[in-house]
């Protein structure tokens, strides 16, 4: 039976297993496995109230999960949650796990009075587009990565 849980400080080992799932699902070992963060860093991240790390586990083995962030807005007194990453291992796909993860995030968001949850998908990622279309309203937007200018240290 699949269990969904929100990770907290002390769950760093499960977070590391989730990063392995992300690395495989996104075929991106460089980003998710090459330079793993320290336990102290993960503890700090998992201690933050606005960071949501959810895992789906089958008999204790992480088979999927998501990482999301709550963003406070300025134009009104409200917040929104951004799903940064969501993945399910190949053997467990098409079983409702991603929908269950988003359902759990919806519960958390409702309890916090959040206005909306949003996520982006890449063109050509038809399974993700189908899932998100089933759960919400599609907006076509453009995404830009702006590099951070490094400054000289004194």
C-alpha positions as CSV (number, residue, x, y, z in Angstrom):
1,X,0.0,0.0,0.0
2,X,1.3,3.4,-0.9
3,X,1.7,5.9,1.9
4,X,2.1,9.7,1.4
5,X,4.0,11.6,4.1
6,X,5.4,15.1,4.5
7,X,9.0,15.0,5.5
8,X,10.4,16.9,8.4
9,X,13.7,17.4,10.2
10,X,15.0,13.9,10.9
11,X,13.8,12.5,7.5
12,X,17.0,13.4,5.7
13,X,17.6,9.8,4.5
14,X,14.1,9.7,2.9
15,X,14.9,13.1,1.2
16,X,18.1,11.5,-0.2
17,X,16.0,8.6,-1.6
18,X,13.7,11.1,-3.2
19,X,16.6,12.8,-4.9
20,X,17.5,9.5,-6.4
21,X,14.0,9.2,-7.8
22,X,14.3,12.7,-9.2
23,X,17.7,11.9,-10.8
24,X,16.3,8.8,-12.5
25,X,13.0,10.3,-13.6
26,X,14.5,13.5,-15.0
27,X,17.6,11.7,-16.3
28,X,19.7,14.3,-14.5
29,X,22.3,12.8,-12.3
30,X,24.4,16.0,-12.4
31,X,21.7,18.1,-10.6
32,X,20.3,15.5,-8.2
33,X,23.2,13.2,-7.3
34,X,26.6,14.7,-8.2
35,X,26.9,17.1,-5.3
36,X,24.5,16.0,-2.5
37,X,23.7,18.5,0.2
38,X,24.9,17.9,3.7
39,X,22.6,16.6,6.4
40,X,22.7,20.0,8.1
41,X,21.5,21.7,4.9
42,X,18.7,19.1,4.5
43,X,17.7,19.5,8.1
44,X,17.5,23.2,7.7
45,X,15.4,22.9,4.6
46,X,13.0,20.3,6.1
47,X,12.6,22.6,9.1
48,X,11.2,25.5,7.1
49,X,7.5,25.9,7.4
50,X,7.1,27.1,3.8
51,X,8.9,24.1,2.2
52,X,6.9,21.0,1.5
53,X,8.6,17.7,0.7
54,X,6.1,14.9,0.2
55,X,7.1,11.3,-0.5
56,X,5.1,8.3,-1.7
57,X,6.5,5.1,-0.2
58,X,5.7,1.4,-0.7
59,X,6.8,-0.7,2.2
60,X,9.2,2.0,3.2
61,X,10.8,2.4,-0.2
62,X,10.4,5.9,-1.8
63,X,8.6,5.5,-5.2
64,X,7.7,9.1,-5.8
65,X,7.4,12.6,-4.3
66,X,7.3,16.3,-4.8
67,X,9.0,19.4,-3.5
68,X,7.0,22.6,-3.3
69,X,7.4,26.1,-1.9
70,X,4.8,28.5,-0.5
71,X,5.3,32.1,-1.8
72,X,3.8,35.0,0.0
73,X,2.2,37.5,-2.4
74,X,2.4,41.3,-2.2
75,X,-0.6,42.4,-4.3
76,X,-3.0,40.8,-1.8
77,X,-2.7,39.2,1.6
78,X,-2.4,35.6,0.2
79,X,0.0,33.0,-0.8
80,X,0.4,30.4,-3.5
81,X,2.3,27.2,-3.6
82,X,4.7,26.3,-6.5
83,X,5.4,22.6,-7.2
84,X,9.1,22.7,-8.1
85,X,9.6,19.0,-8.8
86,X,7.3,16.0,-8.9
87,X,8.2,12.5,-10.1
88,X,7.2,8.8,-9.7
89,X,9.5,5.9,-10.5
90,X,8.7,4.2,-13.8
91,X,7.4,1.0,-12.3
92,X,4.8,2.9,-10.2
93,X,3.5,5.3,-12.8
94,X,-0.2,5.4,-14.0
95,X,-1.3,4.2,-10.5
96,X,-2.6,7.6,-9.2
97,X,0.5,8.3,-7.1
98,X,1.2,11.8,-8.6
99,X,-2.5,12.6,-8.1
100,X,-2.4,11.5,-4.5
101,X,0.8,13.6,-3.9
102,X,-1.0,16.7,-5.3
103,X,-4.1,15.8,-3.3
104,X,-2.0,15.8,-0.1
105,X,-0.5,19.1,-1.1
106,X,-4.0,20.5,-1.7
107,X,-4.9,19.4,1.9
108,X,-1.9,21.2,3.3
109,X,-2.6,24.3,1.1
110,X,-6.2,24.4,2.3
111,X,-5.2,24.3,5.9
112,X,-2.8,27.2,5.3
113,X,-5.4,29.3,3.5
114,X,-3.4,29.2,0.3
115,X,-4.9,30.8,-2.8
116,X,-3.6,28.4,-5.5
117,X,-1.1,25.7,-6.3
118,X,0.8,26.1,-9.6
119,X,3.2,24.0,-11.6
120,X,4.9,24.2,-14.9
121,X,5.4,21.4,-17.5
122,X,7.7,21.1,-20.5
123,X,6.3,20.9,-24.0
124,X,6.4,17.3,-25.1
125,X,6.0,16.0,-21.5
126,X,2.6,14.6,-22.4
127,X,2.0,12.6,-19.2
128,X,2.7,15.7,-17.0
129,X,0.5,17.9,-19.2
130,X,-2.4,15.4,-19.1
131,X,-2.1,15.1,-15.3
132,X,-2.0,18.8,-14.7
133,X,-4.8,19.5,-17.2
134,X,-7.0,16.9,-15.3
135,X,-6.3,18.8,-12.0
136,X,-6.3,22.4,-13.0
137,X,-6.5,25.2,-15.6
138,X,-3.8,25.5,-18.2
139,X,-2.0,28.8,-18.8
140,X,0.5,29.1,-21.6
141,X,3.4,31.2,-20.3
142,X,7.1,31.6,-21.0
143,X,9.8,30.7,-18.6
144,X,13.2,32.5,-18.4
145,X,16.3,31.6,-16.5
146,X,18.2,34.7,-15.6
147,X,21.8,34.1,-14.5
148,X,22.9,35.6,-11.2
149,X,25.8,38.0,-11.6
150,X,28.6,37.0,-9.4
151,X,30.4,39.7,-7.5
152,X,34.0,39.9,-6.4
153,X,34.5,39.0,-2.7
154,X,36.6,41.3,-0.6
